Amino acid sequence: MRHDHVLTLSCPDRTGIVFRVSALLFEAGCNILDAQQYGDREAGRFFLRVHFDAPDEAALEAFCTAFSALAEAFAMEWQLHDAQRRARLLVLVSKQGHCLNDLLFRIHSRQLRADIAAVASNHDDYSALAASYGVPFHHFPVDTDRRAEQEQQILELAERERVDLVVLARYMQILSPQLCDALAGCAINIHHSFLPSFKGAKPYHQAHARGVKIIGATAHYVTRDLDEGPIIEQDVGHVDHSMTPNALIRIGSDIESRVLARAVRLHVEHRILLNGHRTVVFR
Protein backbone atom coordinates (compact mmCIF):
# COMPACT_ATOMS: atom_id res chain seq x y z
CA MET A 1 0.00 0.00 0.00
CA ARG A 2 1.34 3.40 -0.98
CA HIS A 3 1.54 6.15 1.62
CA ASP A 4 2.39 9.11 -0.61
CA HIS A 5 1.11 12.52 0.35
CA VAL A 6 1.29 16.09 -0.87
CA LEU A 7 2.27 18.88 1.50
CA THR A 8 1.52 22.45 0.44
CA LEU A 9 2.45 25.52 2.42
CA SER A 10 2.92 29.26 2.28
CA CYS A 11 4.52 31.53 4.85
CA PRO A 12 6.58 34.70 5.22
CA ASP A 13 9.80 34.17 3.29
CA ARG A 14 12.94 33.50 5.29
CA THR A 15 16.03 31.34 5.05
CA GLY A 16 16.00 27.68 5.99
CA ILE A 17 12.42 26.72 5.11
CA VAL A 18 13.24 24.02 2.54
CA PHE A 19 16.07 22.69 4.73
CA ARG A 20 13.88 22.41 7.81
CA VAL A 21 10.98 20.70 5.98
CA SER A 22 13.34 18.31 4.18
CA ALA A 23 15.11 17.47 7.44
CA LEU A 24 11.84 16.58 9.16
CA LEU A 25 10.84 14.32 6.28
CA PHE A 26 14.25 12.62 6.40
CA GLU A 27 14.10 12.14 10.15
CA ALA A 28 10.65 10.52 9.83
CA GLY A 29 11.98 8.10 7.19
CA CYS A 30 10.01 9.71 4.34
CA ASN A 31 11.24 9.99 0.77
CA ILE A 32 10.70 13.13 -1.32
CA LEU A 33 9.34 12.19 -4.75
CA ASP A 34 9.25 15.72 -6.15
CA ALA A 35 9.23 19.27 -4.82
CA GLN A 36 8.56 22.74 -6.19
CA GLN A 37 9.02 26.12 -4.59
CA TYR A 38 8.50 29.80 -5.31
CA GLY A 39 9.50 32.92 -3.45
CA ASP A 40 7.44 36.03 -4.16
CA ARG A 41 9.81 38.89 -3.43
CA GLU A 42 7.12 41.50 -3.93
CA ALA A 43 4.76 39.91 -1.40
CA GLY A 44 7.54 38.55 0.80
CA ARG A 45 5.97 35.09 0.86
CA PHE A 46 7.29 31.63 0.15
CA PHE A 47 5.34 28.77 -1.42
CA LEU A 48 6.21 25.07 -1.38
CA ARG A 49 4.67 21.85 -2.69
CA VAL A 50 6.29 18.56 -1.66
CA HIS A 51 5.15 15.14 -2.86
CA PHE A 52 6.62 12.50 -0.55
CA ASP A 53 6.26 8.85 0.35
CA ALA A 54 6.04 7.65 3.95
CA PRO A 55 7.00 4.05 4.80
CA ASP A 56 3.95 3.60 7.04
CA GLU A 57 1.30 5.43 9.07
CA ALA A 58 3.59 5.69 12.09
CA ALA A 59 6.19 7.59 10.04
CA LEU A 60 3.51 9.92 8.72
CA GLU A 61 2.23 10.65 12.22
CA ALA A 62 5.77 11.32 13.43
CA PHE A 63 6.31 13.80 10.61
CA CYS A 64 2.99 15.56 11.24
CA THR A 65 3.75 15.97 14.92
CA ALA A 66 7.17 17.49 14.26
CA PHE A 67 5.96 19.58 11.35
CA SER A 68 3.11 21.15 13.35
CA ALA A 69 5.64 22.78 15.67
CA LEU A 70 7.68 24.03 12.71
CA ALA A 71 4.56 25.40 11.00
CA GLU A 72 3.65 27.38 14.08
CA ALA A 73 7.17 28.78 14.44
CA PHE A 74 7.26 29.85 10.78
CA ALA A 75 3.62 31.10 10.65
CA MET A 76 2.81 28.63 7.89
CA GLU A 77 -0.53 28.11 6.22
CA TRP A 78 -0.40 24.46 5.21
CA GLN A 79 -2.35 21.42 4.08
CA LEU A 80 -1.51 17.73 3.87
CA HIS A 81 -3.30 15.60 1.28
CA ASP A 82 -3.46 11.88 0.65
CA ALA A 83 -2.17 11.61 -2.93
CA GLN A 84 -4.03 8.33 -3.48
CA ARG A 85 -7.45 9.73 -2.63
CA ARG A 86 -9.58 10.61 -5.65
CA ALA A 87 -11.28 14.00 -5.39
CA ARG A 88 -15.08 14.02 -5.56
CA LEU A 89 -16.63 16.63 -7.87
CA LEU A 90 -20.06 18.22 -8.12
CA VAL A 91 -20.54 19.62 -11.63
CA LEU A 92 -23.08 22.40 -12.18
CA VAL A 93 -24.33 22.97 -15.73
CA SER A 94 -27.09 24.85 -17.56
CA LYS A 95 -27.91 24.52 -21.26
CA GLN A 96 -24.40 24.36 -22.77
CA GLY A 97 -22.97 20.91 -22.16
CA HIS A 98 -19.58 20.85 -23.89
CA CYS A 99 -17.57 21.28 -20.68
CA LEU A 100 -19.65 18.70 -18.82
CA ASN A 101 -19.29 16.22 -21.67
CA ASP A 102 -15.52 16.78 -21.75
CA LEU A 103 -15.12 16.23 -18.01
CA LEU A 104 -17.26 13.09 -18.06
CA PHE A 105 -15.18 11.61 -20.87
CA ARG A 106 -11.80 12.56 -19.38
CA ILE A 107 -12.70 10.98 -16.05
CA HIS A 108 -14.24 7.89 -17.65
CA SER A 109 -11.15 7.39 -19.84
CA ARG A 110 -8.82 7.94 -16.83
CA GLN A 111 -7.28 11.08 -18.26
CA LEU A 112 -8.38 12.97 -15.15
CA ARG A 113 -7.97 11.36 -11.74
CA ALA A 114 -11.21 12.29 -9.98
CA ASP A 115 -14.81 11.13 -9.60
CA ILE A 116 -17.96 13.06 -10.47
CA ALA A 117 -20.21 12.42 -7.49
CA ALA A 118 -23.16 14.22 -9.08
CA VAL A 119 -24.30 16.61 -11.79
CA ALA A 120 -26.80 19.34 -10.92
CA SER A 121 -28.55 21.76 -13.24
CA ASN A 122 -31.28 24.38 -13.39
CA HIS A 123 -32.46 22.54 -16.54
CA ASP A 124 -32.92 18.83 -17.24
CA ASP A 125 -31.24 18.78 -20.69
CA TYR A 126 -28.26 16.62 -19.65
CA SER A 127 -29.88 14.03 -17.42
CA ALA A 128 -29.46 11.36 -20.12
CA LEU A 129 -25.81 12.31 -20.68
CA ALA A 130 -25.03 11.96 -16.97
CA ALA A 131 -26.94 8.68 -16.80
CA SER A 132 -24.91 7.27 -19.71
CA TYR A 133 -21.83 7.58 -17.49
CA GLY A 134 -23.64 6.28 -14.41
CA VAL A 135 -23.52 9.68 -12.69
CA PRO A 136 -26.51 10.85 -10.59
CA PHE A 137 -28.30 13.89 -12.05
CA HIS A 138 -30.22 16.44 -9.98
CA HIS A 139 -32.63 18.98 -11.46
CA PHE A 140 -32.82 22.11 -9.30
CA PRO A 141 -35.00 24.63 -11.19
CA VAL A 142 -34.30 28.29 -10.50
CA ASP A 143 -37.25 30.39 -9.35
CA THR A 144 -36.61 34.06 -8.57
CA ASP A 145 -38.65 33.82 -5.38
CA ARG A 146 -36.96 30.58 -4.23
CA ARG A 147 -33.33 31.13 -5.25
CA ALA A 148 -32.06 30.75 -1.67
CA GLU A 149 -33.85 27.41 -1.41
CA GLN A 150 -32.30 26.22 -4.69
CA GLU A 151 -28.82 27.20 -3.54
CA GLN A 152 -29.41 25.38 -0.25
CA GLN A 153 -30.19 22.25 -2.26
CA ILE A 154 -26.79 22.58 -3.94
CA LEU A 155 -25.01 22.94 -0.61
CA GLU A 156 -26.86 20.00 0.91
CA LEU A 157 -26.02 17.84 -2.12
CA ALA A 158 -22.33 18.80 -1.87
CA GLU A 159 -22.27 17.93 1.83
CA ARG A 160 -24.19 14.68 1.38
CA GLU A 161 -21.88 13.51 -1.40
CA ARG A 162 -18.72 14.61 0.47
CA VAL A 163 -17.74 16.84 -2.44
CA ASP A 164 -14.22 18.27 -2.56
CA LEU A 165 -14.69 20.60 -5.55
CA VAL A 166 -17.69 22.26 -7.19
CA VAL A 167 -17.17 22.84 -10.93
CA LEU A 168 -19.27 25.44 -12.73
CA ALA A 169 -19.23 23.95 -16.23
CA ARG A 170 -21.02 26.82 -17.98
CA TYR A 171 -23.53 27.14 -15.14
CA MET A 172 -25.27 30.31 -16.20
CA GLN A 173 -26.51 31.48 -12.83
CA ILE A 174 -24.96 34.16 -10.63
CA LEU A 175 -24.21 32.70 -7.22
CA SER A 176 -25.27 34.61 -4.14
CA PRO A 177 -22.57 36.08 -1.87
CA GLN A 178 -23.59 33.53 0.76
CA LEU A 179 -23.05 30.58 -1.59
CA CYS A 180 -19.75 32.05 -2.82
CA ASP A 181 -18.55 32.29 0.77
CA ALA A 182 -19.66 28.72 1.53
CA LEU A 183 -17.71 27.43 -1.49
CA ALA A 184 -14.64 29.66 -1.04
CA GLY A 185 -11.50 27.96 -2.35
CA CYS A 186 -13.38 24.88 -3.55
CA ALA A 187 -15.39 26.12 -6.55
CA ILE A 188 -14.01 26.71 -10.05
CA ASN A 189 -15.78 28.59 -12.84
CA ILE A 190 -15.02 28.64 -16.55
CA HIS A 191 -15.51 32.06 -18.11
CA HIS A 192 -16.16 32.30 -21.83
CA SER A 193 -13.58 35.02 -22.36
CA PHE A 194 -9.92 35.80 -21.91
CA LEU A 195 -10.51 37.93 -18.82
CA PRO A 196 -10.79 40.76 -18.32
CA SER A 197 -12.70 41.39 -21.55
CA PHE A 198 -16.14 41.08 -23.11
CA LYS A 199 -18.10 40.45 -19.95
CA GLY A 200 -21.83 39.81 -19.97
CA ALA A 201 -24.12 38.33 -22.59
CA LYS A 202 -23.04 37.04 -26.01
CA PRO A 203 -19.27 37.45 -25.56
CA TYR A 204 -18.44 35.89 -28.92
CA HIS A 205 -20.81 38.28 -30.69
CA GLN A 206 -19.07 41.16 -28.88
CA ALA A 207 -15.71 39.81 -29.95
CA HIS A 208 -16.89 39.42 -33.54
CA ALA A 209 -18.23 42.97 -33.61
CA ARG A 210 -14.84 44.27 -32.42
CA GLY A 211 -12.91 42.23 -34.99
CA VAL A 212 -10.70 40.47 -32.46
CA LYS A 213 -7.84 38.23 -33.60
CA ILE A 214 -7.84 35.96 -30.56
CA ILE A 215 -10.55 34.55 -28.36
CA GLY A 216 -10.02 32.68 -25.14
CA ALA A 217 -11.29 31.26 -21.89
CA THR A 218 -10.41 31.71 -18.23
CA ALA A 219 -10.81 29.29 -15.32
CA HIS A 220 -10.87 30.96 -11.92
CA TYR A 221 -11.96 30.41 -8.34
CA VAL A 222 -15.43 31.63 -7.47
CA THR A 223 -15.65 34.68 -5.21
CA ARG A 224 -18.21 37.33 -4.36
CA ASP A 225 -16.70 39.54 -7.09
CA LEU A 226 -18.33 38.27 -10.27
CA ASP A 227 -15.77 36.80 -12.71
CA GLU A 228 -12.89 38.37 -10.76
CA GLY A 229 -11.70 35.45 -8.62
CA PRO A 230 -8.07 34.28 -8.63
CA ILE A 231 -7.19 33.04 -12.12
CA ILE A 232 -5.99 29.44 -12.43
CA GLU A 233 -5.68 28.75 -16.15
CA GLN A 234 -6.18 30.53 -19.49
CA ASP A 235 -5.82 29.78 -23.19
CA VAL A 236 -6.52 31.46 -26.51
CA GLY A 237 -7.22 30.61 -30.13
CA HIS A 238 -6.52 32.68 -33.23
CA VAL A 239 -9.44 33.83 -35.37
CA ASP A 240 -9.81 36.08 -38.41
CA HIS A 241 -12.22 38.31 -40.30
CA SER A 242 -13.80 35.44 -42.27
CA MET A 243 -15.25 33.70 -39.23
CA THR A 244 -18.88 34.03 -38.15
CA PRO A 245 -20.04 34.24 -34.52
CA ASN A 246 -20.99 30.56 -34.74
CA ALA A 247 -17.47 29.70 -35.82
CA LEU A 248 -16.12 31.63 -32.82
CA ILE A 249 -18.52 29.74 -30.53
CA ARG A 250 -17.27 26.42 -31.91
CA ILE A 251 -13.61 27.36 -31.40
CA GLY A 252 -14.34 28.93 -28.03
CA SER A 253 -16.17 25.84 -26.79
CA ASP A 254 -13.08 23.73 -27.42
CA ILE A 255 -10.90 26.24 -25.56
CA GLU A 256 -13.30 26.39 -22.62
CA SER A 257 -13.37 22.60 -22.30
CA ARG A 258 -9.61 22.15 -22.17
CA VAL A 259 -8.99 25.17 -19.91
CA LEU A 260 -11.54 23.94 -17.38
CA ALA A 261 -10.16 20.39 -17.48
CA ARG A 262 -6.63 21.68 -16.84
CA ALA A 263 -7.82 23.84 -13.94
CA VAL A 264 -9.66 20.91 -12.36
CA ARG A 265 -6.59 18.70 -12.73
CA LEU A 266 -4.35 21.31 -11.13
CA HIS A 267 -6.74 21.65 -8.19
CA VAL A 268 -7.27 17.93 -7.53
CA GLU A 269 -3.50 17.36 -7.71
CA HIS A 270 -3.03 20.12 -5.11
CA ARG A 271 -0.87 22.26 -7.39
CA ILE A 272 -2.56 25.61 -6.69
CA LEU A 273 -1.74 27.91 -3.78
CA LEU A 274 -3.50 31.23 -3.24
CA ASN A 275 -1.33 34.33 -3.16
CA GLY A 276 -3.71 37.15 -2.31
CA HIS A 277 -5.88 37.72 -5.39
CA ARG A 278 -3.51 35.64 -7.51
CA THR A 279 -2.48 32.01 -7.65
CA VAL A 280 0.80 30.16 -7.57
CA VAL A 281 0.43 27.16 -9.89
CA PHE A 282 3.02 24.39 -9.76
CA ARG A 283 2.96 22.42 -13.02
Contacts in CASP RR format, 6 or more apart in sequence:
PFRMAT RR
TARGET T0000
AUTHOR 0000-0000-0000
METHOD contacts of the structure
MODEL  1
MRHDHVLTLSCPDRTGIVFRVSALLFEAGCNILDAQQYGDREAGRFFLRV
HFDAPDEAALEAFCTAFSALAEAFAMEWQLHDAQRRARLLVLVSKQGHCL
NDLLFRIHSRQLRADIAAVASNHDDYSALAASYGVPFHHFPVDTDRRAEQ
EQQILELAERERVDLVVLARYMQILSPQLCDALAGCAINIHHSFLPSFKG
AKPYHQAHARGVKIIGATAHYVTRDLDEGPIIEQDVGHVDHSMTPNALIR
IGSDIESRVLARAVRLHVEHRILLNGHRTVVFR
2 53 0 8 1.000
2 83 0 8 1.000
2 84 0 8 1.000
3 53 0 8 1.000
3 54 0 8 1.000
3 55 0 8 1.000
3 56 0 8 1.000
3 57 0 8 1.000
3 59 0 8 1.000
3 60 0 8 1.000
4 33 0 8 1.000
4 51 0 8 1.000
4 52 0 8 1.000
4 53 0 8 1.000
4 54 0 8 1.000
4 83 0 8 1.000
4 84 0 8 1.000
5 51 0 8 1.000
5 52 0 8 1.000
5 53 0 8 1.000
5 54 0 8 1.000
5 60 0 8 1.000
5 80 0 8 1.000
5 81 0 8 1.000
5 82 0 8 1.000
5 83 0 8 1.000
6 49 0 8 1.000
6 50 0 8 1.000
6 51 0 8 1.000
6 80 0 8 1.000
6 81 0 8 1.000
6 83 0 8 1.000
6 269 0 8 1.000
6 270 0 8 1.000
7 21 0 8 1.000
7 48 0 8 1.000
7 49 0 8 1.000
7 50 0 8 1.000
7 52 0 8 1.000
7 67 0 8 1.000
7 78 0 8 1.000
7 79 0 8 1.000
7 80 0 8 1.000
7 81 0 8 1.000
8 47 0 8 1.000
8 48 0 8 1.000
8 49 0 8 1.000
8 50 0 8 1.000
8 78 0 8 1.000
8 79 0 8 1.000
8 81 0 8 1.000
8 270 0 8 1.000
8 273 0 8 1.000
9 21 0 8 1.000
9 47 0 8 1.000
9 48 0 8 1.000
9 71 0 8 1.000
9 76 0 8 1.000
9 77 0 8 1.000
9 78 0 8 1.000
9 79 0 8 1.000
10 45 0 8 1.000
10 46 0 8 1.000
10 47 0 8 1.000
10 48 0 8 1.000
10 76 0 8 1.000
10 77 0 8 1.000
10 78 0 8 1.000
10 273 0 8 1.000
10 274 0 8 1.000
10 275 0 8 1.000
10 280 0 8 1.000
11 17 0 8 1.000
11 45 0 8 1.000
11 46 0 8 1.000
11 71 0 8 1.000
11 74 0 8 1.000
11 75 0 8 1.000
11 76 0 8 1.000
11 77 0 8 1.000
12 44 0 8 1.000
12 45 0 8 1.000
12 46 0 8 1.000
12 74 0 8 1.000
12 75 0 8 1.000
13 39 0 8 1.000
13 40 0 8 1.000
13 41 0 8 1.000
13 44 0 8 1.000
13 45 0 8 1.000
13 46 0 8 1.000
14 46 0 8 1.000
14 74 0 8 1.000
17 46 0 8 1.000
17 48 0 8 1.000
17 74 0 8 1.000
18 35 0 8 1.000
18 37 0 8 1.000
18 48 0 8 1.000
20 70 0 8 1.000
20 74 0 8 1.000
21 48 0 8 1.000
21 50 0 8 1.000
21 67 0 8 1.000
21 70 0 8 1.000
22 32 0 8 1.000
24 63 0 8 1.000
24 66 0 8 1.000
24 67 0 8 1.000
24 70 0 8 1.000
25 31 0 8 1.000
25 32 0 8 1.000
25 50 0 8 1.000
25 52 0 8 1.000
25 63 0 8 1.000
27 62 0 8 1.000
27 66 0 8 1.000
28 54 0 8 1.000
28 59 0 8 1.000
28 60 0 8 1.000
28 62 0 8 1.000
28 63 0 8 1.000
28 66 0 8 1.000
29 54 0 8 1.000
29 55 0 8 1.000
29 59 0 8 1.000
30 52 0 8 1.000
30 53 0 8 1.000
30 54 0 8 1.000
30 55 0 8 1.000
30 59 0 8 1.000
30 60 0 8 1.000
30 63 0 8 1.000
31 52 0 8 1.000
31 53 0 8 1.000
32 50 0 8 1.000
32 51 0 8 1.000
32 52 0 8 1.000
33 51 0 8 1.000
33 52 0 8 1.000
33 53 0 8 1.000
34 50 0 8 1.000
34 51 0 8 1.000
35 48 0 8 1.000
35 49 0 8 1.000
35 50 0 8 1.000
35 51 0 8 1.000
36 48 0 8 1.000
36 49 0 8 1.000
36 282 0 8 1.000
37 46 0 8 1.000
37 47 0 8 1.000
37 48 0 8 1.000
37 49 0 8 1.000
38 46 0 8 1.000
38 47 0 8 1.000
38 48 0 8 1.000
38 280 0 8 1.000
38 282 0 8 1.000
39 45 0 8 1.000
39 46 0 8 1.000
39 47 0 8 1.000
40 46 0 8 1.000
40 47 0 8 1.000
40 275 0 8 1.000
40 280 0 8 1.000
43 275 0 8 1.000
43 276 0 8 1.000
45 275 0 8 1.000
47 273 0 8 1.000
47 275 0 8 1.000
47 280 0 8 1.000
49 270 0 8 1.000
49 271 0 8 1.000
49 273 0 8 1.000
49 282 0 8 1.000
51 83 0 8 1.000
54 60 0 8 1.000
54 63 0 8 1.000
64 80 0 8 1.000
67 78 0 8 1.000
70 76 0 8 1.000
71 78 0 8 1.000
79 270 0 8 1.000
81 270 0 8 1.000
86 113 0 8 1.000
86 114 0 8 1.000
86 115 0 8 1.000
86 268 0 8 1.000
87 113 0 8 1.000
87 114 0 8 1.000
87 115 0 8 1.000
87 164 0 8 1.000
87 165 0 8 1.000
87 267 0 8 1.000
87 268 0 8 1.000
88 114 0 8 1.000
88 115 0 8 1.000
88 116 0 8 1.000
88 117 0 8 1.000
88 161 0 8 1.000
88 162 0 8 1.000
88 163 0 8 1.000
88 164 0 8 1.000
88 165 0 8 1.000
89 103 0 8 1.000
89 114 0 8 1.000
89 115 0 8 1.000
89 116 0 8 1.000
89 117 0 8 1.000
89 163 0 8 1.000
89 164 0 8 1.000
89 165 0 8 1.000
89 166 0 8 1.000
89 167 0 8 1.000
89 264 0 8 1.000
89 268 0 8 1.000
90 116 0 8 1.000
90 117 0 8 1.000
90 118 0 8 1.000
90 119 0 8 1.000
90 120 0 8 1.000
90 154 0 8 1.000
90 157 0 8 1.000
90 158 0 8 1.000
90 161 0 8 1.000
90 163 0 8 1.000
90 165 0 8 1.000
90 166 0 8 1.000
90 167 0 8 1.000
91 100 0 8 1.000
91 103 0 8 1.000
91 116 0 8 1.000
91 118 0 8 1.000
91 119 0 8 1.000
91 120 0 8 1.000
91 166 0 8 1.000
91 167 0 8 1.000
91 169 0 8 1.000
92 119 0 8 1.000
92 120 0 8 1.000
92 121 0 8 1.000
92 154 0 8 1.000
92 166 0 8 1.000
92 167 0 8 1.000
92 168 0 8 1.000
92 169 0 8 1.000
92 171 0 8 1.000
93 99 0 8 1.000
93 100 0 8 1.000
93 119 0 8 1.000
93 120 0 8 1.000
93 121 0 8 1.000
93 126 0 8 1.000
93 169 0 8 1.000
93 170 0 8 1.000
93 171 0 8 1.000
94 121 0 8 1.000
94 122 0 8 1.000
94 123 0 8 1.000
94 170 0 8 1.000
94 171 0 8 1.000
94 172 0 8 1.000
94 173 0 8 1.000
95 123 0 8 1.000
95 125 0 8 1.000
95 172 0 8 1.000
96 170 0 8 1.000
96 172 0 8 1.000
96 253 0 8 1.000
97 125 0 8 1.000
97 126 0 8 1.000
97 129 0 8 1.000
97 169 0 8 1.000
97 170 0 8 1.000
98 170 0 8 1.000
98 253 0 8 1.000
98 254 0 8 1.000
98 256 0 8 1.000
98 257 0 8 1.000
99 169 0 8 1.000
99 170 0 8 1.000
99 190 0 8 1.000
99 256 0 8 1.000
99 257 0 8 1.000
99 260 0 8 1.000
100 119 0 8 1.000
100 126 0 8 1.000
100 129 0 8 1.000
100 130 0 8 1.000
100 169 0 8 1.000
100 170 0 8 1.000
101 129 0 8 1.000
101 257 0 8 1.000
102 257 0 8 1.000
102 258 0 8 1.000
102 260 0 8 1.000
102 261 0 8 1.000
103 112 0 8 1.000
103 116 0 8 1.000
103 167 0 8 1.000
103 169 0 8 1.000
103 260 0 8 1.000
103 261 0 8 1.000
103 264 0 8 1.000
104 116 0 8 1.000
104 129 0 8 1.000
104 130 0 8 1.000
104 133 0 8 1.000
104 135 0 8 1.000
105 111 0 8 1.000
106 112 0 8 1.000
106 261 0 8 1.000
107 114 0 8 1.000
107 115 0 8 1.000
107 116 0 8 1.000
108 133 0 8 1.000
112 261 0 8 1.000
112 264 0 8 1.000
112 265 0 8 1.000
112 268 0 8 1.000
113 265 0 8 1.000
113 268 0 8 1.000
113 269 0 8 1.000
114 165 0 8 1.000
114 264 0 8 1.000
114 268 0 8 1.000
116 133 0 8 1.000
116 135 0 8 1.000
117 135 0 8 1.000
117 136 0 8 1.000
117 161 0 8 1.000
117 162 0 8 1.000
117 163 0 8 1.000
118 135 0 8 1.000
118 136 0 8 1.000
118 137 0 8 1.000
118 138 0 8 1.000
118 157 0 8 1.000
118 161 0 8 1.000
118 163 0 8 1.000
119 126 0 8 1.000
119 130 0 8 1.000
119 135 0 8 1.000
119 136 0 8 1.000
119 137 0 8 1.000
119 138 0 8 1.000
120 137 0 8 1.000
120 138 0 8 1.000
120 139 0 8 1.000
120 140 0 8 1.000
120 153 0 8 1.000
120 154 0 8 1.000
120 157 0 8 1.000
121 137 0 8 1.000
121 138 0 8 1.000
121 139 0 8 1.000
121 140 0 8 1.000
121 171 0 8 1.000
122 139 0 8 1.000
122 140 0 8 1.000
122 141 0 8 1.000
122 142 0 8 1.000
122 150 0 8 1.000
122 171 0 8 1.000
122 173 0 8 1.000
123 139 0 8 1.000
123 141 0 8 1.000
124 137 0 8 1.000
124 139 0 8 1.000
126 137 0 8 1.000
127 137 0 8 1.000
127 139 0 8 1.000
130 136 0 8 1.000
130 137 0 8 1.000
131 137 0 8 1.000
138 153 0 8 1.000
138 157 0 8 1.000
140 150 0 8 1.000
140 153 0 8 1.000
140 154 0 8 1.000
141 150 0 8 1.000
142 150 0 8 1.000
142 173 0 8 1.000
143 150 0 8 1.000
147 176 0 8 1.000
148 176 0 8 1.000
148 178 0 8 1.000
151 175 0 8 1.000
151 176 0 8 1.000
151 178 0 8 1.000
151 179 0 8 1.000
154 166 0 8 1.000
154 179 0 8 1.000
155 179 0 8 1.000
155 182 0 8 1.000
157 163 0 8 1.000
158 166 0 8 1.000
158 183 0 8 1.000
163 186 0 8 1.000
164 186 0 8 1.000
164 268 0 8 1.000
165 186 0 8 1.000
165 187 0 8 1.000
165 188 0 8 1.000
165 264 0 8 1.000
165 267 0 8 1.000
165 268 0 8 1.000
166 183 0 8 1.000
166 186 0 8 1.000
166 187 0 8 1.000
166 188 0 8 1.000
166 222 0 8 1.000
167 187 0 8 1.000
167 188 0 8 1.000
167 260 0 8 1.000
167 264 0 8 1.000
168 187 0 8 1.000
168 188 0 8 1.000
168 189 0 8 1.000
168 190 0 8 1.000
168 222 0 8 1.000
169 190 0 8 1.000
169 260 0 8 1.000
170 190 0 8 1.000
170 192 0 8 1.000
170 256 0 8 1.000
171 189 0 8 1.000
174 226 0 8 1.000
175 183 0 8 1.000
175 222 0 8 1.000
177 224 0 8 1.000
180 187 0 8 1.000
180 222 0 8 1.000
180 223 0 8 1.000
180 224 0 8 1.000
181 224 0 8 1.000
183 222 0 8 1.000
184 221 0 8 1.000
184 222 0 8 1.000
184 223 0 8 1.000
185 221 0 8 1.000
185 222 0 8 1.000
185 274 0 8 1.000
187 221 0 8 1.000
187 222 0 8 1.000
188 219 0 8 1.000
188 220 0 8 1.000
188 221 0 8 1.000
188 222 0 8 1.000
188 232 0 8 1.000
188 260 0 8 1.000
188 263 0 8 1.000
188 264 0 8 1.000
188 267 0 8 1.000
189 219 0 8 1.000
189 220 0 8 1.000
189 221 0 8 1.000
189 222 0 8 1.000
189 227 0 8 1.000
190 217 0 8 1.000
190 218 0 8 1.000
190 219 0 8 1.000
190 256 0 8 1.000
190 259 0 8 1.000
190 260 0 8 1.000
190 263 0 8 1.000
191 217 0 8 1.000
191 218 0 8 1.000
191 219 0 8 1.000
191 220 0 8 1.000
191 227 0 8 1.000
192 203 0 8 1.000
192 204 0 8 1.000
192 217 0 8 1.000
192 252 0 8 1.000
192 256 0 8 1.000
193 199 0 8 1.000
193 203 0 8 1.000
193 207 0 8 1.000
193 215 0 8 1.000
193 216 0 8 1.000
193 217 0 8 1.000
193 218 0 8 1.000
194 214 0 8 1.000
194 215 0 8 1.000
194 216 0 8 1.000
194 217 0 8 1.000
194 218 0 8 1.000
194 234 0 8 1.000
194 236 0 8 1.000
195 218 0 8 1.000
195 220 0 8 1.000
195 227 0 8 1.000
195 228 0 8 1.000
195 231 0 8 1.000
195 234 0 8 1.000
196 227 0 8 1.000
196 228 0 8 1.000
198 206 0 8 1.000
198 207 0 8 1.000
198 210 0 8 1.000
199 227 0 8 1.000
204 215 0 8 1.000
204 245 0 8 1.000
204 248 0 8 1.000
204 249 0 8 1.000
204 252 0 8 1.000
205 245 0 8 1.000
207 215 0 8 1.000
207 239 0 8 1.000
207 248 0 8 1.000
208 243 0 8 1.000
208 244 0 8 1.000
208 245 0 8 1.000
208 248 0 8 1.000
211 241 0 8 1.000
212 239 0 8 1.000
213 238 0 8 1.000
213 239 0 8 1.000
213 240 0 8 1.000
214 236 0 8 1.000
214 237 0 8 1.000
214 238 0 8 1.000
214 239 0 8 1.000
215 236 0 8 1.000
215 237 0 8 1.000
215 239 0 8 1.000
215 248 0 8 1.000
215 251 0 8 1.000
215 252 0 8 1.000
215 255 0 8 1.000
216 234 0 8 1.000
216 235 0 8 1.000
216 236 0 8 1.000
216 237 0 8 1.000
216 252 0 8 1.000
216 255 0 8 1.000
216 256 0 8 1.000
216 259 0 8 1.000
217 234 0 8 1.000
217 235 0 8 1.000
217 252 0 8 1.000
217 255 0 8 1.000
217 256 0 8 1.000
217 259 0 8 1.000
217 260 0 8 1.000
218 231 0 8 1.000
218 233 0 8 1.000
218 234 0 8 1.000
218 259 0 8 1.000
219 231 0 8 1.000
219 232 0 8 1.000
219 233 0 8 1.000
219 234 0 8 1.000
219 259 0 8 1.000
219 260 0 8 1.000
219 262 0 8 1.000
219 263 0 8 1.000
220 227 0 8 1.000
220 228 0 8 1.000
220 229 0 8 1.000
220 230 0 8 1.000
220 231 0 8 1.000
220 232 0 8 1.000
221 229 0 8 1.000
221 230 0 8 1.000
221 232 0 8 1.000
221 274 0 8 1.000
221 279 0 8 1.000
222 229 0 8 1.000
223 229 0 8 1.000
223 230 0 8 1.000
229 277 0 8 1.000
230 274 0 8 1.000
230 276 0 8 1.000
230 277 0 8 1.000
230 278 0 8 1.000
230 279 0 8 1.000
231 278 0 8 1.000
231 279 0 8 1.000
232 263 0 8 1.000
232 266 0 8 1.000
232 267 0 8 1.000
232 272 0 8 1.000
232 279 0 8 1.000
232 281 0 8 1.000
233 259 0 8 1.000
233 260 0 8 1.000
233 262 0 8 1.000
233 263 0 8 1.000
233 266 0 8 1.000
233 281 0 8 1.000
234 259 0 8 1.000
235 255 0 8 1.000
235 258 0 8 1.000
235 259 0 8 1.000
236 255 0 8 1.000
237 251 0 8 1.000
237 252 0 8 1.000
237 255 0 8 1.000
239 247 0 8 1.000
239 248 0 8 1.000
239 251 0 8 1.000
243 251 0 8 1.000
266 272 0 8 1.000
266 281 0 8 1.000
271 281 0 8 1.000
271 282 0 8 1.000
271 283 0 8 1.000
272 279 0 8 1.000
272 280 0 8 1.000
272 281 0 8 1.000
272 282 0 8 1.000
273 279 0 8 1.000
273 280 0 8 1.000
273 282 0 8 1.000
274 280 0 8 1.000
END
